[in-house]
Amino acid sequence: MVDGPQPYPVRIEGQLDTDLSRWLWVVKWILAIPHYILLAFLWLTLFVLTIVAFFAILITGRYPRGIFDFNVGVLRWTWRVAFYSYGALGTDRYPPFTLDDVPDYPARLEVAYPEQLSRGLVLVKWWLLAIPQYIVTGIFLGGGSYAASKVDHWFWGIGFETGLIGILVLFAGVALVFTGRYPPGLFDFTVGLDRWVARVAAYVLLMRDEYPPFRLDQGGAEPDGLAEEGLAEPAPTSPAALIAGEPAAPAEPPARRGWTGGRIALVVVGTIAGLFALGLLVGGCALVTIDQAQRDDDGFLMSPTQDFSTPTYAIVSESADLDTEGGEWALDTFLGTVRIRSESDRPVFVGIGPADDVTRYLGGVERDEVDDLDNSGDPEYSRRSGGAPSGPPGDETFWVASTEGDGERTLEWEPEDGDWQAVVMNEDGSRGVSSELSIGAELDSILWIGIGMLLAGALFAAASALAITAATRRRTPRSPASSPDAPT
């Protein structure tokens, strides 16, 4: 027979201050802003490290201890801020800026380190198995369909939530204003809800395999039997005692380095470097793939063909302002020759000219100007009113590149400094223009840009791995035999 509730390896406690200010809670959201800023970076780091832990558990069945300690520290820091602010309003003592446990602070959190985790559960527990818990904690925190993100970031402390916890804390604040005291029953119930959320947070962040109980353990302290059981790591037995035949005595646990500001900063910087590495590697792979797979027979990278049509006299592009400040070589190196391909059943004119000359020619002409492409890739137009053009477009002499005729036509242009616009019209300048168009360029440098991004991504990834490893590595204690003061 087991008396009382079974222990759960996540411990969350809060001690209610007896002399809370009547009005301080109104401005705590301002006072806690420094914590909110730091926690935003810490939670970003926690998410990235949890992805690393996911693969580590999947391969080895173990949660890397250094990462585990850091993530528990983030939860611990968050709980202190939440307890101070709008997760409980349980204390007026300002939260310390540390990931380490602060024994004399009235809000504490611990998660027992698991020596082994299930490789199978890690695939489903954070989403499929946690769905019932997401629904429940969604009620606590506000927004049931939105519960998963709420539990994951666990930011009780940022403003009042619309859920049950936020409502209870608001009632507590009102009670403080009018009575000067926090109703004990309300405090116990609120911390019980916080405790439930903390257990779910630890579960979905892959820290434990034990499913969070559907049980509301109220009160600032863990229920009897939960405060000490299942939370402490078993202390190893001293090898010397075993050799000497003495009764087994617990040896000193491995020394742990405290989470100094430098170590925390190193983990955060390493995580940001890892995100840069991911972006560079993905972008580099995309550019190399495009270069190798998307070029046409002539070596041009072309856009998908789109149907451009208008009942007016012309289709005009947005102006393209090319200003290399005399460095035309940059256009030749990075862009190369520009190509516009047109296909139409009737003779059309496609030309590129200076924007001022195009405006002068079409200023009083009814036309459609292309603003953008919608989600499906179809063009969006702005209609300009007017009449018919003064003559066919081919009669104008300002075009720097043009082609006309029916069927498939190709225009090629060597870009240079200036403000340019592309125009599509019927060859005779009549109303009703329709053509299938695609645009592209040589972009010979795209392969080297992609390779450069891959190399930079690899460097950022290496720096990220070194920074995170250095910050989360546990210190190995020196054995007595190797100590300089050890007897010989």
C-alpha positions in Angstrom: 0.0 0.0 0.0 1.3 3.5 -0.9 0.1 6.3 1.3 -0.6 9.7 -0.3 0.2 10.9 -3.8 3.1 9.4 -5.7 6.1 11.7 -6.0 6.7 13.5 -9.3 10.3 14.4 -10.1 9.6 18.1 -10.7 9.6 20.2 -7.5 8.2 23.7 -7.4 7.8 25.7 -4.2 6.8 29.2 -3.2 6.7 30.9 0.2 4.2 33.7 0.5 5.5 36.9 2.0 3.4 38.2 4.9 4.1 41.9 4.3 3.3 42.4 0.6 2.9 46.0 -0.6 -0.7 47.0 -1.5 0.3 48.8 -4.7 3.7 47.5 -5.8 2.1 44.7 -7.9 0.6 47.4 -10.2 4.1 48.3 -11.6 5.9 45.0 -11.3 5.6 44.6 -15.1 7.8 47.6 -15.5 10.3 46.5 -12.8 10.6 43.1 -14.3 11.4 44.3 -17.9 15.2 43.6 -17.5 14.2 40.0 -16.6 11.8 39.8 -19.6 14.6 40.8 -22.0 17.1 38.3 -20.7 14.5 35.5 -20.5 13.6 36.1 -24.1 17.2 35.3 -25.1 17.4 32.4 -22.6 14.2 30.8 -23.9 15.4 31.1 -27.4 18.6 29.3 -26.3 16.5 26.7 -24.4 14.5 25.8 -27.5 17.6 25.3 -29.6 19.3 23.2 -26.9 16.1 21.2 -26.5 16.4 20.3 -30.2 20.0 19.2 -29.6 18.8 17.2 -26.6 16.1 15.6 -28.7 18.6 14.1 -31.1 20.9 13.1 -28.2 18.1 11.2 -26.5 17.1 9.6 -29.8 20.6 8.3 -30.3 22.0 7.7 -26.8 18.9 7.6 -24.6 20.4 10.3 -22.3 19.8 14.0 -21.9 23.2 15.8 -22.0 23.8 16.8 -18.4 25.2 20.3 -19.1 22.2 21.2 -21.4 19.8 19.7 -18.8 21.3 21.9 -16.0 21.1 25.0 -18.2 17.4 24.3 -19.2 16.4 23.7 -15.6 18.1 27.0 -14.7 16.0 28.8 -17.3 12.8 27.2 -15.8 14.1 28.2 -12.3 14.7 31.8 -13.3 11.3 32.0 -15.0 9.6 30.6 -12.0 11.2 33.2 -9.7 10.1 36.0 -12.1 6.7 34.6 -12.4 6.3 34.2 -8.6 7.4 37.8 -8.1 5.2 39.2 -10.9 2.0 37.9 -12.4 2.3 34.2 -12.1 1.6 34.4 -8.3 2.5 37.9 -6.9 3.8 35.9 -3.9 6.8 38.1 -3.0 8.0 41.7 -3.3 11.7 40.6 -3.2 13.3 41.3 -6.6 14.3 38.1 -8.4 18.1 37.4 -8.7 19.7 37.3 -12.1 21.0 33.7 -12.0 20.2 30.2 -13.3 21.5 28.7 -10.1 19.3 27.7 -7.2 19.0 30.5 -4.5 18.0 28.6 -1.3 16.9 31.8 0.6 14.6 33.1 -2.3 11.0 32.3 -1.6 10.4 30.6 -5.0 12.4 27.5 -5.9 12.3 24.9 -8.7 14.1 21.6 -9.2 13.9 18.8 -11.8 15.5 15.5 -11.0 18.1 14.5 -13.7 17.0 11.3 -15.5 19.9 8.8 -16.0 18.0 7.2 -18.9 15.2 8.4 -21.2 13.1 6.4 -23.7 14.2 6.8 -27.3 10.6 6.1 -28.5 8.8 8.4 -26.2 10.9 11.4 -27.2 9.3 11.2 -30.7 5.7 11.6 -29.4 5.5 12.8 -25.9 6.1 16.5 -26.6 3.1 16.7 -29.0 0.9 13.7 -29.3 0.9 12.4 -25.7 0.9 15.9 -24.3 -2.3 17.0 -26.1 -4.6 16.4 -23.0 -2.2 18.4 -20.9 -2.1 21.2 -23.4 -5.8 21.5 -23.2 -5.8 21.7 -19.4 -2.9 24.1 -19.2 -4.5 26.1 -22.0 -7.3 26.8 -19.6 -4.9 27.7 -16.9 -2.9 30.1 -19.1 -5.5 31.2 -21.6 -6.3 30.1 -25.1 -6.9 26.4 -25.4 -6.0 26.0 -29.1 -2.9 28.0 -28.4 -1.9 26.1 -25.3 1.1 24.3 -26.8 3.1 27.5 -27.3 1.9 28.8 -23.9 3.3 25.8 -22.1 6.5 25.7 -24.1 7.6 29.2 -23.3 5.9 29.2 -19.9 6.0 33.0 -19.6 3.6 33.5 -16.8 5.4 36.6 -15.8 4.8 38.8 -18.8 1.5 40.6 -18.1 -1.7 39.1 -16.9 -2.8 36.1 -18.9 -6.5 35.7 -19.9 -6.6 32.2 -18.3 -7.4 31.0 -14.9 -4.0 31.9 -13.3 -4.2 35.5 -14.6 -7.7 35.9 -13.2 -6.8 34.5 -9.8 -3.7 36.7 -9.6 -5.8 39.7 -10.5 -8.2 38.9 -7.7 -5.2 38.6 -5.4 -3.9 42.1 -6.4 -7.4 43.6 -5.8 -7.5 41.9 -2.4 -4.1 43.4 -1.5 -5.3 46.9 -2.4 -8.4 46.7 -0.2 -7.3 44.4 2.6 -3.5 44.5 2.6 -3.3 40.7 2.7 -3.2 37.9 0.2 -5.9 35.3 0.7 -4.1 32.1 1.7 -6.5 29.8 0.0 -6.2 31.8 -3.3 -2.4 31.6 -3.0 -2.4 27.9 -2.5 -4.7 27.3 -5.4 -2.7 29.6 -7.7 0.6 27.9 -6.9 -1.0 24.6 -7.4 -1.9 25.6 -11.0 1.6 26.9 -11.5 3.0 23.6 -10.2 0.8 21.7 -12.8 2.2 23.9 -15.6 5.8 23.4 -14.4 5.4 19.6 -14.6 3.9 19.8 -18.1 6.7 22.2 -19.2 9.4 19.8 -17.9 7.7 16.9 -19.7 7.3 18.5 -23.1 10.8 19.9 -22.9 11.9 16.2 -22.8 13.3 16.4 -19.3 11.3 13.5 -17.9 9.5 10.5 -19.2 7.0 10.3 -16.3 3.6 11.6 -17.5 2.5 14.6 -15.5 -0.4 13.6 -13.1 -3.8 15.0 -13.5 -3.7 16.2 -10.0 -3.8 19.6 -8.4 -1.3 19.7 -5.6 -2.1 23.0 -3.9 0.1 25.0 -1.5 3.4 26.7 -1.6 5.3 23.6 -0.5 5.3 20.2 -2.2 2.8 17.8 -0.6 4.0 15.4 2.1 6.2 12.8 0.5 7.0 14.8 -2.6 9.5 17.3 -1.3 12.3 14.9 -0.8 11.5 11.7 -2.8 12.5 11.3 -6.3 14.4 14.6 -6.6 17.9 13.9 -5.2 20.5 12.1 -7.3 21.8 8.9 -5.6 25.1 9.7 -4.1 27.9 7.3 -5.2 29.6 5.0 -2.7 33.2 5.8 -1.8 35.5 3.2 -3.5 38.0 3.4 -0.6 35.2 2.4 1.8 34.4 -0.6 -0.3 38.0 -1.7 -0.5 38.6 -1.3 3.3 35.4 -3.3 4.0 33.9 -0.3 5.8 30.2 0.4 5.7 29.2 2.1 2.6 29.1 5.8 3.0 28.0 8.3 0.4 30.8 10.0 -1.5 30.8 13.6 -2.3 28.7 14.3 -5.4 30.5 15.6 -8.5 31.3 19.3 -8.3 29.2 21.5 -10.5 30.2 24.9 -11.8 27.8 27.7 -11.0 26.1 29.4 -13.8 28.1 32.6 -14.0 27.2 35.5 -16.2 30.1 34.5 -18.5 28.8 30.9 -18.9 25.3 32.0 -19.6 26.4 34.6 -22.2 28.6 31.9 -23.8 25.6 29.5 -24.2 23.4 32.3 -25.6 26.1 33.5 -28.0 26.7 29.9 -29.0 23.0 29.4 -29.7 22.7 32.6 -31.8 25.8 31.5 -33.7 24.1 28.1 -34.3 21.0 29.9 -35.7 23.2 31.9 -38.0 24.9 28.7 -39.0 21.6 27.1 -39.8 20.4 30.1 -41.9 23.7 30.2 -43.8 23.8 26.4 -44.4 20.2 26.4 -45.6 20.7 29.4 -47.8 24.0 28.1 -49.2 22.4 24.7 -50.0 19.5 26.5 -51.7 21.8 28.7 -53.9 24.0 25.8 -54.9 20.9 23.7 -55.7 19.4 26.5 -57.8 22.6 27.0 -59.7 23.0 23.4 -60.5 19.4 22.4 -61.2 17.5 25.5 -62.4 19.6 26.9 -65.3 18.2 26.7 -68.8 20.2 25.4 -71.8 21.8 28.8 -72.3 22.9 29.0 -68.6 20.3 31.6 -67.5 18.4 31.3 -64.2 14.8 32.1 -65.3 11.7 32.8 -63.3 8.6 30.7 -63.8 6.5 31.8 -66.8 3.5 34.0 -65.9 0.6 35.2 -67.9 0.5 39.0 -68.2 -2.6 40.5 -69.8 -4.5 43.8 -69.7 -7.4 45.3 -71.6 -5.4 48.6 -71.8 -2.6 49.6 -74.2 0.5 48.6 -72.1 1.9 46.7 -69.2 4.6 48.6 -67.4 7.0 47.3 -64.7 8.0 49.1 -61.6 11.1 51.2 -62.1 14.5 49.5 -61.3 17.1 52.0 -60.0 20.6 50.6 -60.6 23.2 52.7 -58.9 26.7 51.1 -58.6 28.5 54.5 -58.2 30.7 53.7 -61.1 31.2 50.0 -60.2 29.6 48.5 -63.3 31.8 45.5 -62.8 29.6 44.6 -59.9 26.6 44.3 -62.2 28.6 42.2 -64.7 30.0 40.0 -61.9 26.9 39.4 -59.8 24.0 39.9 -62.3 25.4 39.5 -65.8 23.1 39.6 -68.8 19.4 40.0 -68.1 17.0 38.1 -70.3 13.2 38.5 -70.8 11.4 35.8 -72.7 8.0 36.5 -74.2 5.5 34.2 -76.0 2.3 35.5 -77.6 -0.1 34.5 -80.3 -0.1 38.0 -81.7 2.9 40.4 -82.4 4.0 42.1 -79.2 6.7 44.6 -78.4 8.9 44.1 -75.3 11.4 46.9 -74.5 13.5 48.3 -71.7 14.1 52.0 -71.5 14.9 54.9 -69.2 12.1 55.5 -66.7 11.8 59.2 -67.6 11.5 58.4 -71.3 9.0 55.7 -70.7 6.9 58.1 -68.6 7.1 60.7 -71.2 5.9 58.3 -73.9 3.1 56.6 -71.8 2.2 59.5 -69.5 -1.2 60.1 -71.1 -1.8 56.4 -72.1 -4.2 54.0 -70.4 -2.0 51.3 -69.0 -1.5 48.8 -66.1 1.6 49.1 -63.9 2.7 45.9 -62.2 2.8 46.4 -58.4 3.6 42.9 -57.1 2.9 39.2 -57.6 0.3 37.6 -55.3 0.7 34.3 -53.4 0.0 32.3 -56.5 2.5 34.3 -58.6 -0.1 36.2 -60.6 0.7 39.8 -61.2 -1.2 42.6 -59.4 -1.8 45.9 -61.3 -2.5 49.5 -60.7 -4.6 51.0 -63.5 -3.6 54.4 -65.0 -6.3 56.1 -67.0 -5.6 57.8 -70.4 -6.0 57.4 -74.1 -4.1 55.7 -76.9 -0.4 56.1 -77.5 0.9 58.6 -80.1 2.4 55.8 -82.2 3.7 52.2 -82.2 6.4 51.6 -79.5 8.9 50.4 -82.1 9.0 53.9 -83.6 10.5 55.3 -80.4 14.3 55.6 -80.2 15.0 55.6 -76.5 14.8 51.8 -76.0 18.1 50.3 -74.8 17.0 46.8 -75.6 13.8 45.6 -77.4 12.3 42.8 -79.4 9.0 42.5 -81.3 7.0 39.8 -83.1 4.7 36.9 -82.4 5.6 33.5 -81.0 8.6 33.2 -78.7 10.8 36.2 -78.5 13.9 36.9 -76.4 15.3 40.2 -75.2 18.8 40.4 -73.7 20.2 43.5 -71.9 23.5 44.3 -70.3 22.5 46.3 -67.1 24.0 49.7 -66.4 23.5 52.5 -64.0 20.2 54.3 -64.3 16.5 54.1 -63.6 14.8 51.6 -65.9 11.4 50.3 -66.8 10.2 47.3 -68.9 7.2 47.7 -71.2 5.0 45.2 -73.0 2.7 46.5 -75.7 1.1 45.2 -78.9 3.5 45.8 -81.9 1.0 48.2 -83.5 0.2 50.0 -80.2 -3.4 48.7 -80.1 -5.5 47.9 -77.0 -5.6 44.5 -75.3 -2.1 43.1 -74.5 -1.4 39.5 -73.5 1.9 37.6 -73.3 3.5 34.9 -71.2 6.7 36.3 -69.7 9.6 35.1 -67.7 12.7 37.0 -66.6 16.1 35.9 -65.6 19.8 36.6 -65.6 23.2 34.8 -65.9 24.0 35.2 -62.2 27.3 33.4 -62.6 28.4 34.3 -59.1 25.5 32.5 -57.4 27.4 29.3 -57.1 30.4 31.0 -55.3 28.0 32.9 -53.1 26.4 29.6 -52.1 29.7 28.0 -51.4 30.8 31.0 -49.4 27.6 30.7 -47.3 28.2 27.0 -46.7 31.8 27.7 -45.5 30.6 30.5 -43.3 27.8 28.3 -41.9 30.3 25.6 -41.1 32.5 28.1 -39.2 29.5 29.4 -37.3 28.4 25.8 -36.5 31.9 25.0 -35.2 32.0 28.1 -33.1 28.5 27.4 -31.8 29.4 23.8 -30.8 32.6 24.9 -29.1 30.8 27.7 -27.2 28.0 25.6 -26.0 30.2 22.6 -25.1 32.6 24.8 -23.2 29.7 26.5 -21.2 27.8 23.3 -20.4 30.7 20.9 -19.7 30.7 19.7 -16.2 33.8 20.1 -14.1 35.4 16.8 -13.1 36.5 16.8 -9.5 40.0 16.0 -8.6 40.5 12.8 -6.8 42.2 12.8 -3.4 45.1 10.8 -4.8 45.9 13.4 -7.4 45.6 16.3 -5.0 48.9 18.0 -4.2 48.1 17.8 -0.5 47.3 14.1 -0.6 49.5 11.9 1.7 52.0 9.7 -0.1 
